[in-house]
Amino acid sequence: MDLKRDEYHEIKDEISFLTNSLVRIKILICLYEKGASVKEIKEKTNTNYSSVTSNINKLDEKGYVIKKQDKYYLKTSTRIKLINILSLNENLKFLNEYEDFLNDHDMKALPQEAFAELPVMRNVELIQSDRLNPFKATDTYKRAMTRQGRVCAICSYLHPECKRIISAVMEQETGLNLMVYKEVAKYIQKCAMNYQQHDEIRNKYFNIKRLDYEPKIAMVVSEKEIVLSFHRIEGVIDKNSCFISTDQTAINWGYNLFKEFERNDDKKYVSMQHLILEKLSQEEDEELDERCIAQADDDEEEYDEDMEWVI
């Protein structure tokens, strides 16, 4: 990524012009949805007439708005610039609020594009365990993993309540795609295989993809929320803190991030339903064999008794 000096000054001058006046920003926001007259702008922005007139004329001279009859409208290019300026403001607020947390964690695990879009985590809350609730973060992950609907997860460590989570997942009709380090995957798969169902398998969409590497993030994203945590810069996963957001933009970001991790690993998912059905079929075959052997033993004993009687 490179930026030439003349490009820098061009960007600097344009951002400066658009943002160095609160009235100007208010006018741009006012015109974002639809056009308005000077009188309407004055009323919507609660600004005096002279300030509105002065700033709308400057915006018109610079080519940011166009006038049709008595109303002003934003140009499409201006609308895009306004979105980016407001997004930058939201991004800076996010970065300033969580600066210490971000600096203490390894963010390089995120692909560059996803990292740049991290501040889309609107209405985010930082969950941190404490002495009163040392399992606050892990409990958050447990709830997220057992959500109904479409759930996608990247696991970088073995959850302390793994068995209970797997049991809950197996007992509900949901869709869980799980990417996990292969060593952890073995244990999760074992829990699923040892699950004692009381009826037919309800969860038909529980799939695991084994990763040869340990992912540097942990994430669960569902239709309701996204939960996200990172490795600390020391190299170990932070089990005591996580971001959580129910904002739809953040959820979409999470689903896209999950898809990117999927694309970067060509391994196939393993269906837990198929493995369990194969296991049940094998157990039924073994049980049938045992009954056949037992029946053969009984028949042999009866034959011996009959032969003794004949003799």
GICOR-V674548 format. One record per pair of residues at least 6 apart in sequence whose ideal C-beta (glycine too) atoms are under 7 Angstrom apart, sorted by the first residue. I is the first residue (numbers start at 0). GAP is how many residues later the second one is. D is the distance in whole Angstrom. If there is no record, write none. Layout:
I,GAP,D
I,GAP,D
This chain:
16,45,7
17,6,6
17,63,7
17,67,6
18,6,6
18,66,6
20,34,6
22,24,5
22,28,5
22,32,5
23,31,5
23,35,7
25,19,4
25,21,7
26,14,6
26,18,6
26,25,7
26,28,6
26,29,6
26,32,7
27,46,7
27,54,5
29,6,6
29,11,5
29,14,5
29,15,6
30,34,7
30,41,6
30,42,6
30,43,5
31,42,6
31,47,6
31,50,6
34,33,7
34,36,4
34,37,6
34,38,4
35,8,7
35,35,6
35,36,7
36,33,5
36,34,5
37,14,6
37,15,6
37,18,6
40,11,5
40,15,7
41,7,6
41,10,5
44,7,7
55,9,7
55,16,6
58,6,5
59,7,6
63,11,6
63,14,4
64,7,5
64,8,6
64,9,6
64,10,7
64,13,7
65,7,5
65,9,6
89,29,6
90,28,4
93,25,4
93,27,7
94,24,6
97,28,6
100,25,6
103,128,6
103,129,6
104,125,4
104,126,7
104,127,6
104,128,6
104,133,6
105,110,6
105,124,6
105,125,5
105,126,7
105,127,5
106,8,6
106,123,7
108,106,7
108,107,3
108,108,5
108,121,7
108,122,7
109,8,7
109,107,7
110,149,6
113,143,5
113,146,7
116,136,6
119,129,5
119,130,6
119,133,5
120,122,6
120,124,5
120,129,5
121,123,7
121,125,4
121,127,6
121,128,6
122,122,6
122,123,7
122,124,5
123,119,5
123,121,4
123,126,7
124,119,5
125,115,7
125,117,6
126,9,6
126,10,5
126,13,5
126,114,6
126,115,5
126,117,6
127,8,7
127,9,7
127,112,6
127,113,5
128,6,7
128,7,4
128,8,5
128,111,4
129,6,7
136,102,6
136,103,5
136,104,6
136,105,5
137,21,6
137,22,6
137,101,6
139,87,6
139,102,6
139,104,6
140,18,6
140,79,6
140,86,6
140,101,7
141,17,7
141,19,6
141,23,6
143,76,4
143,78,6
143,81,6
143,83,5
144,6,7
144,8,6
144,20,5
144,24,7
144,75,6
145,19,6
145,22,4
145,23,6
146,75,4
146,77,6
147,24,6
147,26,5
148,25,6
148,73,6
148,74,4
149,25,5
149,72,7
149,73,6
150,23,6
150,24,6
150,25,5
150,69,7
150,71,5
151,25,5
151,69,5
151,103,7
151,106,4
152,23,7
152,25,5
152,66,7
152,67,4
153,25,5
153,61,5
153,63,6
153,64,6
153,65,5
153,104,7
153,107,6
154,23,6
154,25,4
154,29,6
154,63,6
155,25,6
155,58,6
155,59,5
155,60,7
155,61,7
155,62,5
155,81,5
156,27,7
156,61,7
156,80,5
156,82,7
157,26,5
157,29,6
158,6,6
161,25,7
161,26,6
161,29,6
162,28,5
165,22,6
165,25,4
165,26,5
165,29,6
166,28,6
168,7,6
168,34,6
168,37,6
169,22,7
169,25,5
169,27,7
169,33,5
169,36,7
170,31,6
171,30,6
171,31,6
172,29,5
172,30,6
173,29,6
173,31,7
174,30,4
175,29,7
175,30,5
176,30,5
176,92,7
177,29,7
177,30,5
178,30,5
178,32,6
178,82,6
179,8,6
179,28,7
179,30,7
179,31,6
180,30,5
180,33,5
180,34,7
181,28,4
181,29,6
181,30,6
184,23,6
184,25,4
187,20,6
188,19,6
191,14,7
191,80,5
191,84,7
192,82,6
192,83,6
192,86,6
200,72,6
200,75,6
203,69,5
205,66,4
205,67,7
206,62,4
206,63,7
206,64,5
206,65,7
207,61,7
207,62,5
207,64,7
208,56,7
208,58,6
208,60,5
209,57,6
210,54,6
215,14,7
215,15,5
216,11,7
216,12,7
216,13,6
217,11,5
217,19,6
218,8,7
218,9,5
218,35,6
218,38,7
219,7,5
220,30,6
220,33,3
220,34,6
220,37,6
223,22,6
224,19,6
224,20,7
224,21,5
224,26,7
225,19,6
225,24,5
225,25,5
225,28,4
226,15,5
226,17,5
227,14,6
227,15,5
228,9,6
228,12,6
228,13,4
229,8,6
230,6,5
230,7,7
231,6,5
